[in-house]
Amino acid sequence: MRIDQLFTISFQSVLNNKLRTSLTILGVVVGIFSIIVIMTIITMLQNSIEDGLAMLNKNTFQIQKFDAIQTHGRDRSQRNRKNITIEEAYRLKKVLQQAKYVGAEQWQSGKVIKFGNRETNPNIHVGGQTLDALRTNDFNVEYGRDLRESDILYSTNVCILGQAVVEKIFPNINPVGQMVRVDSNPFRVIGVMEKQPEMFGESNDDYVLIPITTWQSIYGKYKRSVNIMVTAYSKEEYDDVIEAAIGYFRTIRKVKPGEPDDFSIFSNESMITTVNDITGPIKIGALVVSLIALLAAGVGIMNIMLVSVTERTREIGIRKAIGARRNSILIQFLIEAIILCFLGGVVGIIIGVGIGNLAGSFLNVPAAIPIDWVIIGISLCVMVGIIFGTYPAYKAANLDPIEALRYE
């Protein structure tokens, strides 16, 4: 009998027992759902993080006072670190000739920007920037002009607005040339930045950029640490530039040989690695739970298939009496087991992706489908069908046709 005929017979047999089929695949649905829903949420979060990191140049890394992500809190050695200063940033720029750009930035959050009787919510980030910092961040001016060296040198009160600020206080007006108040300080708008990708559904455009010297004259009393931004000329030189920057900066910070760095290196790769380190155990846990559920489902499918073999003993005897081969019987029952697992897997994937994306909508992250885990889930279902369907299929194929015909 041809394989397509066996598939048709097997599929029809599964459809003829809808209630039994539904109850049988329930365990598979639960097993696949449990892993797909978690992987869907993790995929959405990772995609959102990667989109948000797109604003940082691919060949760029940052030198910061603290680690970007604290998984166990800051230990005493980190808490005792000295602030990174603008003078140290300038010294690093002078000696790190291997780098394309070496910039510095400082931020103050929770500020209000006003224009006339319009104002933003108190959630605007005010960033003091050097010229190189703008280039390392891939910040591009959509219209107007960029900061100039003279703006840094003379601490001028000029600013560049993020798109969220423009939408809030300049809905129908070209902001370039207008005067705004940044935290009550008058600034002339010289440009508007391009829109940035969102992260977790939150805008990355709620900021104002000003010369770092102007920032320090206004917010210097807060004693904020400087973030240093370094861009390599190419991906091939990236690791070498990091090593050189660490060596130079240890010298600038007077870190003794043998002592740990009193600063942290942050890059897209380090952020993604940290996220993967956090999500890795979650993925493993979800996979273990799923495998246990699929194991239980597989035992249930084997038992149901054995019952099905018993119920269809006479049918098997008739088929053998008219010439059906053992291989045809074995393959038919094996296909039935695989179809049951496959259907359960498809239902589990659909429900898992649906609920995962529903949960993602509450986290304000874009929808996603974990294609790799969908493929893994389907593969697991097929394997479960083969493993737990083999014994019932073997038993059906080896029934004695004479004894089978006598069965009532």
C-alpha positions as CSV (number, residue, x, y, z in Angstrom):
1,M,0.0,0.0,0.0
2,R,1.3,3.4,-0.9
3,I,2.4,5.8,1.8
4,D,-0.2,8.4,0.8
5,Q,-3.0,5.8,1.2
6,L,-1.6,4.9,4.6
7,F,-1.7,8.6,5.6
8,T,-5.3,8.9,4.4
9,I,-6.4,5.8,6.3
10,S,-4.5,6.9,9.5
11,F,-5.9,10.4,9.4
12,Q,-9.5,9.1,8.8
13,S,-9.1,6.8,11.8
14,V,-8.0,9.7,14.0
15,L,-11.0,11.8,12.8
16,N,-13.5,9.0,13.4
17,N,-12.8,9.2,17.2
18,K,-13.0,13.0,17.8
19,L,-13.6,12.8,21.6
20,R,-10.8,10.3,22.1
21,T,-8.5,12.2,19.9
22,S,-9.2,15.5,21.8
23,L,-8.5,13.9,25.1
24,T,-5.4,12.1,23.9
25,I,-3.7,15.2,22.5
26,L,-4.5,17.3,25.6
27,G,-1.2,16.3,27.2
28,V,0.8,17.2,24.1
29,V,-1.0,20.5,23.9
30,V,-0.1,21.3,27.5
31,G,3.6,20.3,27.0
32,I,4.1,22.3,23.8
33,F,2.1,25.3,25.2
34,S,4.2,25.5,28.3
35,I,7.4,26.0,26.3
36,I,6.1,28.1,23.4
37,V,4.3,30.7,25.6
38,I,7.6,31.3,27.5
39,M,9.8,31.4,24.4
40,T,7.3,33.8,22.7
41,I,7.6,36.2,25.6
42,I,11.4,35.9,25.8
43,T,11.7,36.4,22.0
44,M,9.6,39.6,22.2
45,L,11.7,41.0,25.0
46,Q,14.9,40.2,23.3
47,N,13.7,41.7,20.0
48,S,12.7,44.8,21.9
49,I,16.0,45.1,23.6
50,E,17.9,44.6,20.3
51,D,15.8,47.3,18.6
52,G,16.5,49.7,21.5
53,L,20.2,49.0,21.3
54,A,20.2,49.8,17.6
55,M,20.8,53.5,18.5
56,L,24.3,52.5,19.7
57,N,26.7,52.2,16.9
58,K,27.6,48.6,16.2
59,N,31.3,49.2,16.7
60,T,30.8,51.3,19.8
61,F,31.3,50.5,23.5
62,Q,30.9,52.5,26.6
63,I,33.1,53.0,29.7
64,Q,30.8,53.5,32.7
65,K,31.2,53.7,36.5
66,F,28.9,50.7,37.1
67,D,27.8,47.6,35.3
68,A,24.9,48.3,32.9
69,I,22.8,45.4,34.5
70,Q,23.0,44.5,38.1
71,T,21.7,41.0,38.7
72,H,22.9,40.6,42.3
73,G,23.2,44.3,43.4
74,R,26.3,46.3,43.6
75,D,29.1,44.9,45.9
76,R,31.2,47.2,48.0
77,S,34.0,47.5,45.4
78,Q,31.5,49.0,42.9
79,R,29.9,51.2,45.4
80,N,33.3,52.7,46.3
81,R,34.2,53.5,42.7
82,K,35.0,57.1,41.9
83,N,33.0,59.0,39.4
84,I,34.4,59.2,35.8
85,T,35.1,62.8,35.0
86,I,35.1,64.8,31.8
87,E,38.8,65.4,32.2
88,E,39.5,61.7,32.2
89,A,37.4,61.4,29.1
90,Y,39.4,64.1,27.3
91,R,42.7,62.4,28.4
92,L,41.5,59.1,27.0
93,K,40.5,60.7,23.7
94,K,44.0,62.2,23.4
95,V,45.8,58.9,23.9
96,L,43.4,56.4,22.3
97,Q,44.5,57.0,18.7
98,Q,43.2,53.6,17.6
99,A,39.6,54.8,18.0
100,K,37.5,56.6,15.4
101,Y,35.5,58.5,18.0
102,V,35.9,59.1,21.8
103,G,33.0,61.0,23.2
104,A,31.5,61.8,26.6
105,E,27.9,62.2,27.8
106,Q,26.1,63.0,31.1
107,W,22.4,62.7,31.7
108,Q,19.8,64.2,34.1
109,S,16.3,62.8,34.1
110,G,12.8,63.9,35.1
111,K,12.9,67.3,33.5
112,V,10.2,69.5,32.0
113,I,10.6,71.3,28.6
114,K,8.3,74.4,28.0
115,F,7.4,76.4,25.0
116,G,4.9,79.1,25.5
117,N,1.9,77.6,27.4
118,R,2.9,74.1,26.3
119,E,5.0,71.8,28.3
120,T,6.1,68.1,28.5
121,N,5.5,65.7,31.3
122,P,8.4,65.6,33.9
123,N,10.0,62.6,32.2
124,I,12.5,64.2,29.8
125,H,16.1,63.2,29.8
126,V,18.6,66.1,29.4
127,G,21.9,64.9,27.9
128,G,25.1,66.8,27.9
129,Q,27.1,65.7,24.8
130,T,30.5,66.1,23.2
131,L,30.6,66.1,19.4
132,D,32.0,62.5,19.3
133,A,29.2,61.3,21.6
134,L,26.6,62.2,19.1
135,R,28.5,60.3,16.4
136,T,29.0,57.2,18.5
137,N,25.3,57.0,19.4
138,D,24.2,57.1,15.7
139,F,22.1,60.2,16.6
140,N,21.3,61.9,13.3
141,V,19.8,65.3,13.0
142,E,16.6,65.1,10.8
143,Y,16.5,68.9,10.3
144,G,18.3,71.9,11.6
145,R,22.0,71.5,12.6
146,D,24.2,69.5,14.9
147,L,26.2,70.7,17.8
148,R,29.4,72.5,16.9
149,E,32.8,72.8,18.6
150,S,32.1,76.4,19.4
151,D,28.9,75.3,21.3
152,I,31.1,73.1,23.5
153,L,33.8,75.7,23.9
154,Y,31.6,78.6,24.9
155,S,28.9,76.6,26.8
156,T,26.1,78.0,24.6
157,N,22.5,77.5,25.5
158,V,21.5,75.6,22.4
159,C,19.6,72.3,22.2
160,I,18.5,69.5,19.9
161,L,15.1,68.0,20.6
162,G,14.0,64.4,20.4
163,Q,10.9,63.6,18.4
164,A,8.7,63.0,21.5
165,V,9.5,66.5,22.8
166,V,8.6,68.0,19.4
167,E,5.3,66.1,19.2
168,K,4.4,67.4,22.6
169,I,5.2,71.1,22.5
170,F,5.6,71.8,18.7
171,P,2.7,69.9,17.1
172,N,2.3,72.3,14.2
173,I,5.4,74.6,14.4
174,N,8.9,74.2,13.1
175,P,10.9,74.2,16.4
176,V,14.2,75.2,14.8
177,G,15.1,78.8,16.0
178,Q,12.5,78.8,18.7
179,M,13.3,79.5,22.3
180,V,12.3,76.8,24.9
181,R,12.9,76.5,28.6
182,V,14.8,73.4,29.6
183,D,14.2,72.9,33.4
184,S,13.5,76.7,33.5
185,N,16.7,77.6,31.6
186,P,16.3,79.3,28.2
187,F,17.6,77.4,25.2
188,R,17.5,78.1,21.5
189,V,16.5,75.0,19.4
190,I,19.0,74.3,16.6
191,G,17.8,70.9,15.4
192,V,15.5,67.9,15.7
193,M,16.8,64.3,15.9
194,E,15.5,61.4,13.8
195,K,13.0,59.1,15.5
196,Q,14.6,56.2,17.5
197,P,13.4,52.6,17.8
198,E,11.2,51.9,20.9
199,M,12.2,49.6,23.7
200,F,9.5,47.7,25.6
201,G,7.0,49.9,23.8
202,E,8.4,53.0,25.5
203,S,9.7,56.0,23.5
204,N,13.5,56.6,23.2
205,D,12.8,60.1,21.9
206,D,11.9,61.8,25.1
207,Y,15.2,63.7,25.4
208,V,17.0,67.0,24.8
209,L,20.7,67.2,23.9
210,I,22.8,70.2,24.9
211,P,26.6,70.9,25.0
212,I,28.2,68.9,27.8
213,T,29.9,72.1,29.1
214,T,26.5,73.8,29.4
215,W,25.1,70.7,31.1
216,Q,27.9,70.8,33.7
217,S,27.3,74.5,34.4
218,I,23.6,73.7,35.1
219,Y,23.7,70.2,36.6
220,G,27.3,69.9,37.8
221,K,26.3,70.2,41.4
222,Y,24.7,66.7,41.2
223,K,28.2,65.1,40.7
224,R,27.1,62.7,38.0
225,S,29.6,60.3,36.5
226,V,30.5,60.7,32.9
227,N,29.8,57.9,30.3
228,I,32.6,57.6,27.8
229,M,31.6,56.4,24.3
230,V,34.3,54.8,22.1
231,T,33.8,53.8,18.4
232,A,36.3,51.6,16.6
233,Y,37.0,52.0,12.9
234,S,35.8,48.5,12.1
235,K,34.5,45.3,13.6
236,E,37.9,43.7,13.0
237,E,39.6,46.3,15.2
238,Y,36.8,46.4,17.8
239,D,38.3,44.0,20.4
240,D,41.8,45.5,20.1
241,V,40.3,49.0,20.7
242,I,38.5,47.7,23.8
243,E,41.8,46.2,25.2
244,A,43.7,49.4,24.5
245,A,41.0,51.6,26.1
246,I,41.0,49.4,29.2
247,G,44.8,49.6,29.5
248,Y,44.9,53.4,28.9
249,F,42.0,54.1,31.3
250,R,43.5,52.0,34.1
251,T,46.6,54.2,33.8
252,I,44.5,57.4,33.8
253,R,42.5,56.2,36.8
254,K,45.8,55.0,38.5
255,V,44.6,51.4,39.0
256,K,47.5,49.4,40.3
257,P,48.6,46.2,38.5
258,G,46.7,43.2,39.8
259,E,43.8,45.2,41.0
260,P,40.4,44.9,39.3
261,D,39.1,47.7,37.0
262,D,37.3,50.4,38.8
263,F,35.0,50.9,35.8
264,S,32.8,48.8,33.5
265,I,32.7,48.2,29.8
266,F,29.3,48.1,28.2
267,S,28.5,47.2,24.6
268,N,25.6,45.8,22.5
269,E,27.2,42.4,22.7
270,S,27.7,42.5,26.5
271,M,24.1,43.6,27.0
272,I,22.8,40.8,24.7
273,T,25.1,38.3,26.5
274,T,23.8,39.4,29.9
275,V,20.2,39.1,28.7
276,N,21.0,35.6,27.4
277,D,22.6,34.7,30.7
278,I,19.4,35.7,32.5
279,T,17.0,34.0,30.0
280,G,19.1,30.9,29.5
281,P,18.0,29.2,32.8
282,I,14.4,30.2,32.1
283,K,14.6,28.5,28.7
284,I,16.1,25.4,30.2
285,G,13.5,25.2,33.0
286,A,10.7,25.6,30.4
287,L,12.2,22.9,28.3
288,V,12.4,20.5,31.2
289,V,8.8,21.1,32.2
290,S,7.7,20.7,28.6
291,L,9.7,17.4,28.3
292,I,8.1,16.0,31.5
293,A,4.6,17.0,30.2
294,L,5.4,15.4,26.8
295,L,6.7,12.2,28.5
296,A,3.4,11.9,30.4
297,A,1.5,12.7,27.2
298,G,3.5,10.0,25.3
299,V,2.6,7.4,27.9
300,G,-1.0,8.3,27.5
301,I,-0.8,8.1,23.7
302,M,0.8,4.7,23.9
303,N,-2.0,3.4,26.2
304,I,-4.7,4.8,23.9
305,M,-3.0,3.3,20.9
306,L,-2.9,-0.1,22.6
307,V,-6.6,0.2,23.3
308,S,-7.1,1.1,19.7
309,V,-5.2,-2.0,18.6
310,T,-7.3,-4.2,20.8
311,E,-10.6,-2.6,19.5
312,R,-9.5,-3.0,15.9
313,T,-8.1,-6.5,16.2
314,R,-10.7,-8.0,13.9
315,E,-10.1,-5.2,11.3
316,I,-6.4,-5.9,11.4
317,G,-7.1,-9.7,10.9
318,I,-9.2,-9.0,7.9
319,R,-6.6,-6.7,6.3
320,K,-3.9,-9.3,6.8
321,A,-6.2,-12.1,5.4
322,I,-6.6,-10.2,2.2
323,G,-2.9,-9.5,1.8
324,A,-1.9,-6.5,3.9
325,R,1.8,-6.7,4.9
326,R,3.2,-6.3,8.4
327,N,5.0,-3.2,7.4
328,S,1.8,-1.5,6.1
329,I,0.1,-2.2,9.5
330,L,3.1,-1.0,11.4
331,I,3.4,2.2,9.4
332,Q,-0.3,2.9,9.6
333,F,-0.4,2.8,13.4
334,L,2.9,4.7,13.7
335,I,1.5,7.4,11.5
336,E,-1.7,7.6,13.6
337,A,0.5,8.2,16.7
338,I,2.5,10.8,14.9
339,I,-0.7,12.6,13.7
340,L,-2.0,12.7,17.2
341,C,1.2,14.3,18.5
342,F,1.4,16.6,15.6
343,L,-2.1,17.9,16.1
344,G,-1.5,18.4,19.8
345,G,1.7,20.3,18.9
346,V,0.0,22.6,16.4
347,V,-2.8,23.4,18.9
348,G,-0.2,24.0,21.6
349,I,1.8,26.3,19.4
350,I,-1.2,28.3,18.3
351,I,-2.4,28.8,21.9
352,G,1.1,29.4,23.2
353,V,2.0,32.1,20.6
354,G,-1.4,33.7,21.0
355,I,-1.3,34.0,24.8
356,G,2.4,34.9,24.7
357,N,1.7,37.8,22.4
358,L,-1.3,38.8,24.5
359,A,1.0,39.0,27.5
360,G,3.5,41.0,25.4
361,S,0.9,43.5,24.6
362,F,0.7,44.4,28.3
363,L,4.5,44.8,28.3
364,N,4.2,47.1,25.3
365,V,6.6,45.0,23.2
366,P,6.0,44.1,19.5
367,A,4.5,40.8,18.6
368,A,6.8,37.9,17.7
369,I,6.8,34.2,16.8
370,P,9.8,32.1,18.1
371,I,10.3,30.3,14.8
372,D,13.2,28.2,16.0
373,W,11.2,27.0,19.0
374,V,8.1,26.3,16.8
375,I,10.3,24.0,14.7
376,I,11.8,22.4,17.9
377,G,8.3,21.9,19.3
378,I,7.0,20.2,16.1
379,S,10.1,18.0,16.1
380,L,9.6,17.0,19.7
381,C,6.0,16.1,18.9
382,V,7.0,13.9,16.0
383,M,9.7,12.2,18.1
384,V,7.2,11.5,20.9
385,G,4.8,10.0,18.3
386,I,7.5,7.8,16.9
387,I,8.9,6.7,20.4
388,F,5.6,6.0,22.1
389,G,3.8,4.8,18.9
390,T,6.3,2.1,18.0
391,Y,5.2,-0.5,20.5
392,P,1.5,-0.3,19.7
393,A,2.3,-0.3,16.0
394,Y,4.6,-3.3,16.4
395,K,2.0,-5.2,18.4
396,A,-0.7,-4.5,15.7
397,A,1.7,-5.6,12.9
398,N,2.5,-8.9,14.6
399,L,-1.1,-10.0,15.4
400,D,-1.8,-13.5,14.2
401,P,-4.4,-13.1,11.4
402,I,-6.2,-16.3,12.4
403,E,-6.4,-15.3,16.0
404,A,-7.4,-11.8,15.0
405,L,-10.3,-13.1,12.9
406,R,-11.6,-15.1,15.8
407,Y,-11.6,-12.0,18.1
408,E,-15.0,-10.7,19.1
